[in-house]
Amino acid sequence: MFPSAWCFRCPDRPVSGVMKKILFLDKAFLGHRTKPICGVEIFNLCLIKDLASIGYSVAVLAHHGWGRVVKAWSGNISVEIVDLPRNLSNIPGGLLALRKIRKRRFDLLLLGNVEDSLIPIITSLRWMRAAGRIALIAHCEPKARFIRSLKRMPVAVLAGNKRIASRFDQGKFTSMTTRYGIAQSELFHPASSVLGARKDRIDFCVVGHLERKWKGADTAVSAFLQLPYGLKRKCRLHLIGFANPPAFFDPHIITYSWRPHEQMGDFLRQMDVMIVPSRDEIVMRETFSQSSVQGMLTGLPLIVSNLPVLTEKIDAGGGLIFKDIDGLAQAMVRLAQDHQLRRKMGEQGRETALGRYVWSTQKFIDEIMRR
């Protein structure tokens, strides 16, 4: 099994002995590059960079557009791009690209997420005996077909949450654990107390791909508009993450396009409370919520919807839970009026995030390579 906690930063130290070779495979990198780059894509880019920085040679199967992004992020010559043919993308291109590595052997095949369409490539790599080990980081629920495809393979599975893990438990995977966190956690730290003391308003924020209805930006707006008039005049609601930011008639609701990952820490340090109003629609949509952990590390109290993947993050006191718009409005009023409660919950949330949700590539890969 994996270690019970991975909560240390990844040290830049080389791997002893011969350089280990890793083949990285994720469906996102096989398609055309998307904008903005966020969520799991950022995690995978950071993971590849970490692996290279600690001495592994990483080959990434990627469409040429994503290949340029991977090389730019990694900044390391030990990251190799196995390009797909120029006129093909996704699975057909990935299958043809396997010809370039058909005689090569890797120490580890690292799968960046679950995806049924990857099964032909995974099966081909198995027939090629391309890798001695297989590891999967599951960020979302696998379908039955994907579970069946891996059953006869010696796969070590890391699941992003308990519900995802339960699917692999049902499939009787023996090498499986539930542990996840955010990369580059050092970007997210609390603001100085001087900044907070000088503020004369309360800034609430919602962060994510907010065009996606299930992210719940509409819920946050409705709750904000319910705030008592005198209090609302002292508050702002910041909605960060639109491709085309909409305009609201209320000047206290401010919208933004997506901010680059490296800028988010500075932005969050200007906020006072983070709202995570995500809702599930038939299937599980919110599988982890990296933005919530970024807020916790920045020292922000959270107000979260009553999804288990969100409520578990504040089970040690880092925020408040709501069930409907009225409940969210009440939670906003409570935190807006109580500076000491915001400070206390922010400290509790940061302590929880540091203990549970900081990713360590070193610990992850050490455990995998020892198997």
N, C-alpha and C positions, 0 to 999 in steps of 0.2 A: 504493500500500500504506500501511498504518498505520505509525506510528513503531515502532521495534524495542523500545522500553521506555517504559512509562508509570509512572514511579515518583516523581512529585512530587505534592504536595498541590495541591488545586484552589484557586487564589487567587480572592478575591472581587473580580473586576473586571468592569465592564460590557463588553458587546460594542459595538464602535465602530459608528457609523452607525445605520441603522434596526433596530429590534428584530426579531429573527428569530423565526419562528413554527414550533413543533414540535407535531406530533400524536403522542401516545404511546399505543401499543396493546399490551396484554398480556392473555392469557386470564384470569389470576388476578383481575384487577380487574373483570372482567365478571360474575363470580359473586358469591354471598353472601360476606360477610366471614368469614374463618376466624380461629381462635385456636389457638395463638399465631402472631403474625406473625414470620417468621424467614426465613433463607436468601435466596433470590432475591427474595422480596417486600421484605425490608429493603433489599437492593441497589437495587431499582427505586425505592423511596420516596426513598432517598438520592440517586439519580441525578436524579429529578425536582426535588428540593430544590436540588441543585447547579446544574442548568440554569437554574432561576429566579434563583438568587443571582448568577449571572454575566451575567444580562441577557436571557435568552431568555423568550419567552412560550410557555408549555406548556399545551396542551389535552389532557386525559386522558379517554379513553372509559372510563366506570366505572359500576358499580352504585352506587346511592346510599349503601349502607353503606361501600363502599370509598372513595367520594368524600369522605366526612367524614374518613376516615383520611388520605387524600392531602393534603387541605387542612390538617389539623392538623400533619402532618409538614413540609410545605413552609413553612407560615407566611408565604406570599407571595401577594400579590394577582395576580401575573402567572401563577399556576397556575389554570386554568379546568377545571371538571369538566363534561364533556358527559354528562349523566345519561341512563341507560337508562330506559325507561318503568317506572313503579313496579311493575307486575304482571309484568314480564319480566326475565330475567337471561340471562347467557351469550350465545351467538351470536344467537338470535332478537332479544333486546333490543338487542344491539350493532348489528345490521342496521337496526332501526327508528330507533335513535339517530342514524344517519348522516344522516337527514333534517334534523337540526339544523345540519349543517355542509355541506350539499350545494352551497352556493354559495361556500364559503370555500376559500382556498388556503393551503397551508402550505409552508414551505421544506424541511421534513423530516418523513417518516413514520418514527418510531422504533419498531421492534418489540422488545419486551422479552424474548421467548423464542420458540422454535419450538413450534408447535402446529397440527396438521392442521385442527382445527375453525376456526381463524382464516382459512382460505383464502377463504371467501366474503366476509368483511369486507375482506381485503386486495385481492381482485379487484375488489370494488365501489369501493374507494377509488382503484384504478388507473383504472377506467372514468370515475370522476368527475374524474380528473386533479387529485386533492386535494393532491398533494405533488410537489415538483420532485426530491426525492431520497428514497431509502429506505435505512435502515440496520437491521441485525439484530444483536442480541446473543444468541448461541446458547449457552444454559446446558446443553442436553442434546442428544442425538443426534436429528437430523431423520429422519423417515421419507421414503421415496422420493416419496410424493405431495407432501409439502411442498417437497422439492427441485424437483420438476417445476413446481410452481406459481410458483416464484420465478425460474425459469431465464430467462424472457424479460424480466425486469425488471432495471433497473440497481441492484442491491442490493450495498451494502458490508457484508460479514459479519465479525463478530468472534466467534471461537469460544473457549469456555471452556477447552478442552483439546485435545491433539493428535488424539485419537480423534474428537472432534466435527469438528475441522477436516478430517480425512481424508474425511468424508462429503461435504463441500462441494468438496473437491479432486476427488473422483470425479465430481461434477456439473459440473466445469470452471468453477467460479466464479473469476473472475480477481481480484476485489477482496476479498481474504480474508486475515485474519491470526489468529494465536493469541495472545491476551493477555487476562488477566483479573486481578482483585484484589478486595480488600475496601474498602468505603467506610468513612468515619469511622475511619480507622486511628489517629487521634490518641487514641482512647479506650483503645488497647491499648499499654501501655508496661510495662517491668519494674518489679517491686517494689523497694523500697530494700534495700540489703544488710543494713541493721539488722534488718528483718523476718525475713529468712532466717536470720540468726545466732541469733535468739531461739527458733527453732522446735526442738521436741524430737521431731518426728515427720515422716514423709514423706507428702505428700498427692498421690495420683494422681487424675486426673479423666477422665471421658468426657462429651462434650457433644454434644447433638443431639436429634432427635426419636426418643427411645429406645424408643417403642412399636414403631417400625419394626424388625423383626427383623434386617434387613440392616445396621443400624447396629452390631450386634455387642456390645451391652451384656452379653449372656449369656457371650460369650467372655471379656470383661474380668473378670466375676465368677468364672468357673471358674479363670482364671489366678490371680486374687488368692487364692482359697482354697487354691491349691497352694503359696503362699509358706511357707517354714519358719516354724514357730510363733513362735519368738523374734523374727523379723523382722516378721512380720505384726502382732504386738502394737504395733509402732512405726509402722505404716502405716494409712492410711485410703484407701478407694476412694470417690470422690464421683461419682455418676451424675446428671447435670443434664439435664433435658429430658423429664419425664414429664407427661402430662395428669393421670394419677392415680398418684402415686409409690407403688410397691410397697414392702413391708417385707421385710427380710431378717433371718434369725435371727442373723447375725453383726453385732454392733454397730459393727464397723469399716467396714461398707458402708452408705453414707448416700445416700439418694435425695432428689431435689428436683423440684419442678415447674419449668416453663420460666421462665427469668429474662429480663426485658426486655433488649433489646440494650444499652441505656445502662448497665446494671448488670454486664454480663459482664466488663468490664475489671477492676473491683474484685474480682470473684469469682476470676478467674484469677490475680490477683496473690497470692492466698492459697494457690495450688497449687504443686507442685514438678515434676510431670511430667504431660503430656497423653498419653492413649492414644487412638488413632484405629483402632478394630478393625473398620471397615466391611468388608463382603464383598459381592461381586456375586452376584446370583442370576439366572442366564440372561441378563439384559440388564445394561448398565452402570447401576448405581444411584448410586454416588458419582461425581459429575462434576467436583467441585472441592474441596469441604470447606472452607468459610469458617471453621469453628471451628478447624481445624488452623492456619490462617494467623493467626487471633486469638491462639492459643497461642504461635506463633512470635514474633509481635510483642511478646508479654508476656514473652518470654525463657524460655519453657518448652521443655525438650527433648521431642521427640515419640517415641512408640513406635507405629509404624504397621504395618498389615497390608500384604502384598506386592501391593497394587494399584498399577499404574503412576502413576495420578493422585495417589497419596499418596507413593510412593517418590521421585518426582521432586522433592518438596518438601524432602527431606533429603539430596539427592545431594551437597551441599557439607558434610555433617557435622552436621546439626542433630538427629540422633536415631538410633534403631535400628529395624530391620525384623524382623517375625516372620512365620512361615508357619502356625503352629498354636498351640494353647493352651500346650503345653509351652514353645515358643519365646517366647511372650509372658511367661510366668512367669519364665523365665531373664532376659529383658531387664529386667523389673521388679526382680528381685533385683540385677542389675548396677547399675542407676541408683540404687536405694535405698541401696546401700552405698558409693557414690562421689560425694560432694558436688562435687568438682572436675570430674568428668566431666559432671555435670548442668549446672554453671555454664558449662563450655566449650561444650557442645552447645547450650545455651540462647542463648549469644552468637552462635554460628554460625547458628542458625536465625533469629534476629532479623535478622542481616545479610542473609541470603537473602531473607527476607520483604520487607525494605525495598527491596531491589534489584529484586524481581520481581513482588510481589503486592500493591502498594498502588495502588489505582485513582485515576486522575486524569480527572475528567469534562472538565476544560478541554482537555487534550491530545486526548482522544477526539473531542470535538465540533469542535475546531479543524480536525482532519484531515478529518472528514466534510464540514464546511461549505466547505472549500477545494476540494473535488473539483469 
